[in-house]
Amino acid sequence: MSVEVLGLTKVFGEQHAVENASFQVKKGEILGFLGPNGAGKSTTMKIITCFIPPTEGTVKVCGFDVEKDSMEVRRRIGYLPENNPLYRDMYVVEYLNFVARLHGVSNRSQRVAEMIERTGLTLERKKLIGALSKGYRQRVGLAQAMLHDPEVLILDEPTSGLDPNQLAEIRNLIRQLGQEKTVIFSTHIMQEVQALCNRVVIINRGKIVADDPIEQLSDRVGGRIYLTLELGEAVTEAQLRKLPHLLNVESLGGNKWKLTTDAKNDVRPDISRMVAEQKWTLLEMHREMASVESIFQELTRTKTDGQ
């Protein structure tokens, strides 16, 4: 395994930022590491990258322990943190050459040129980093993370600030990197997770609440089905709850409703009968399987509201 996290716990004072978390990531896998703000994502990433030590548990990268062999771990990891700290008074080429020297890259000029081209920085290479847009600063951060050709890439919000064209380019780059490296990335853009990830780990309040291949994630919430209804008349939640097999009824405002059921029961015939009996006007009925976004909301909301 490229990354092994076993029984990881991190305590700050009396707060458990991460509590007994365990997961593994193998080479050639793109893992989406998800969670609400303050859930423990960044803390876990900082431990994996040797920025802070664990309180308990074991973390290994390419077989090296983050506490006992931190220098070996650092050599094998490329890290783009969420706040992307850069030297803004340096030029792009100057900064990347500086980072390459820190890593002891032998073919420095060639490697810097490759990373500039691969991350789409060719036209910006002679500009001051401080003069770049946020999207291009993200590209510089991604270039420095890949500069020493690490085996593991850890990317915290890598597409933050990118426009739609840049977003597509960086997604393609991450997809390519995932074929040859281990990639762990955190994002709040759920469409990105569905487009890129082989597997998803969801952390909430410091605990792992899901660890599944992307295609099996919906099993976590019982294979939920979501129906969006728009009616021509105002109806009440109590009226809709008379339908069989409903797990939840949610108002979307106006005369629109979101009904939740499980995949075993198709309630559309029941809805059609109710509409006919009540002489309502059905303007729209849209059915969809549980998305990564809805599963994320369900798992994190359940854990939070149950406190």
N, C-alpha and C positions, 0 to 999 in steps of 0.2 A: 504494500500500500504506500502511496506517496505521502498521505497525511493520515495520522492515527490520533484520535482524541479519545481518551479513556478516563471516565470519572472526573472530568475537569470541574473544579470549583474555584471561584475567585470571590474573596470577601473583602470589602472595603468597610472597615469599622464594623458596624452591625448589619450592613447590607450585603446580601448575597447577589452579586451581579451575574454570576453564572453558578449553577448548582447541579453537580453530578451529570454533566453533559458528555455524551459519547457518540462519536460517528467516525466513519472512515471515508476517504476519497482516494480512488485509484487513478493511475495514469490514463490520460485520454478521456477523462470525465469532466464535464462542466457542471459544477454544483451551484445551485442557487441557494444562498444562505439568507433567509428572510426572517423578519420579526418587526414588531412595532418599535418606535423610538424608545430607547432605554431598556430593550429586552435582553441585551447582552451580546449583540452581534459584534460591535466594534471591540469590546473587551476580549471576546474569543479570538478575533483576528489579531489583536495586539499580542496576545499570548502565543499564538502560532508563529508570529513573526519575531518573537523574542523582545518585544518592547517592554512588556511587563511579565513578571513571573506568576505562575499559578499558585494558589493557596494549597490546593490538593489536586491529585490526579496526574496523569501522564500525557504528554503531547510529543509525538515524534513526526519528523518530516524527513522522508526518504531514509528512514531507519535511524535518524539522529535525534536524540532527546534535546528539547528546547532549553533545558536547564544545564545539562551536562556537556552538550556539544553545540552551544549557541552559535559559534562562528561557522561551523559546518552547515547549520540550518540556514543562516543568513546568506551563505553562498548559493544556496539552492532555491531561494525564494525571491520573487519580484513582488514588490508591494506598492500599491497605489492607495494611500489613505484617503479618507473622506474629505479632509480639508486640503489635500494636495499641496503641501508646503514646497515652495519653489523660491529660488533666488531671483527676484524680479528685476534686479539691476544687472543681470547677466544676459547675454545674447543666447538664443536657442542652441546654436552650435557650440558655443563656449560652455554652456551649462552641461550639455550632454557629454562633451569631452571631459569635463571635470568629473562627472559621475563615472565615466568609463575608466578614468585613472584610479578612482577610489576602489573600483571593483577589480583593478588589475587586468583589464581587457587588453589582450596582446595586439590584435588587429584593430586598434582603436578608431582610426579614421574611417576605415571600411565599415565597421560595425555601426558607427554613428550615422553614416550616410544611409545605411540600410534601414535603420530605425526611423530616420527622418522621412524616407520615402514610404515606408510601410504605414506610418501613422498620418500621412498626408500633410507633412509640415514643410514640404519643399519650398513653397513660396514664402514661408514665414521664418526660414532658418536663420536669417541674418537680422531678425528683429529682436528688440529687447523683450524679455518674457513679460515684463510689466506692461508692455504696450499691446499684448495679445488679448483677444476676447477670452471669456471663461472657457468656451468650447475648445479653443486652441491651447489654452493652458492645460486642459484635461489631456489633450493629445501629448503634450510635453511630458506630463506625469506618467502616461502610459508608456511612452518611449523609454523613459528612464527605468521603469519597472522591468522592461524586456531587454534592456541593453546588454546585460551580462549572460543572456540566454539561460534563464533559470528553469529548473524542472517544474516548479510550482509557481503559479501566479495567483496573488490574492488581491482582489480589486474591490474596493469599498466605494460604491456609487460611481462606477467608471464612466457612465454616460451623462452625468450631471452637467447641465448647461449646454448640451449639444443641440444644434438645430436638426430638423428631420433628415437632411442629407448626410450630415455628419454622423447622426445616430445610426443610419443604415450602414455606413462604412465601418464604424467601430464594432457594430454587431457582427458584421462579416469577418472582421479581424479576430474577434473573440472566438467565433465559430471555428476559424482556421487554427487558432492556437490550441483549441480544445482537442484537436486531432493528434497533437504531438506532446502536449503538456497537461498537467493537472491545473484546472482553473476553478477557484472559489470566488464567487462574486456576490456582493450584496446590492440590492436595488429595491426601490419602492415602485418600480414600473412593472406591473404584473404581466403585461403583454410581452415584455422582454424575457421574463422567466419562461413563458410558454414557447417562445421562439428559439431560445438558446439552450435550455437546461436539459441534461439527461436525468437529473435527480434534484430533489428539493429537500432541504432541511429547514424547518420552521422552529424558531426559538421564541418563547414567551415567558417573561418574568424569570429569565435565567434558566429555564428548563426546556429541553427538546420536546416539542409536542407533535412533531411529524418528521419522518425520514423515509421518503418513498421515491421510487421512479416517477417521473412526471405523469406517465399514463395511468399510474395506480393511485395517484393522490386523492382522487374523488372518493375512493373507498373509505377514507378517513372520516368522511361525513355521510357515509351510508349511500353513496351514489345518488346524491340529491339532484332533483330536477326543479328548474325555476320557470314559472309561467308568468309572463307579463300580460295583464289584461287592461284594456281601455274600454270603458262602457260609455254609452250615450247619456246615462242617467246617474245621479248620485245614489250610491248604495252604502250600506253600513258594513263594518267589519263583521258584526254578528251575523248578518245575512250570508256573507261568504263563508264563514266558518261552519255553516251547515253542510258544506261539501265534504264528502268522505275523504279520508287518507291525507288530509292536510297536516303539515308539520308547522307551518307558520303562515301568517297573513300580514303583509306590510303595505301601508299606504304610500304611494309615490307622489301624492298630491293630485288635486283635481279629481278626476274619475279613473285614475290609473292605480293598479294594484299589482303587487308581486306576491305570488303564491308559491310556497315551497312544498314539495312532496318528494317521495323517494322513487327511484327508478323502477320499482316493481309495480307501481300503480299509476296508470294513465288516467288522469282526472278530466281530460278534455271532453269525453262524452258526457260526463256529469255536468260540466260547465255549460255545454250546449243545451242540455235539458233544462237546467235552471234558468238560463237566459230566455228560452222559449216559454217556460211556465210563467215567469215573472214579466214577460213581454218587455224585456230590456233590449237595448240596441248594443250589439257587440261590434265595436269599432276595430279592435285589434286583439289578437291572441298570439303571443310569441313564446315558443318553448326553447329552452337551452339547458345543456348539461352544466353542472357546477364548474366554474372557471377557477383558475388558480387564485384569482382575487377573492371570489366568494368563499372558497375553502379557507384561505388565509383569514378572512374576516370571521368566519364561523369558529375556527379553532382558537384564535386569539381572543375573540369576544367571549366565548364560553369560559375560557380559563380566567379571564379578568372578572366577568360578572359573577362567577361562582365564588369569589373571595368573600 
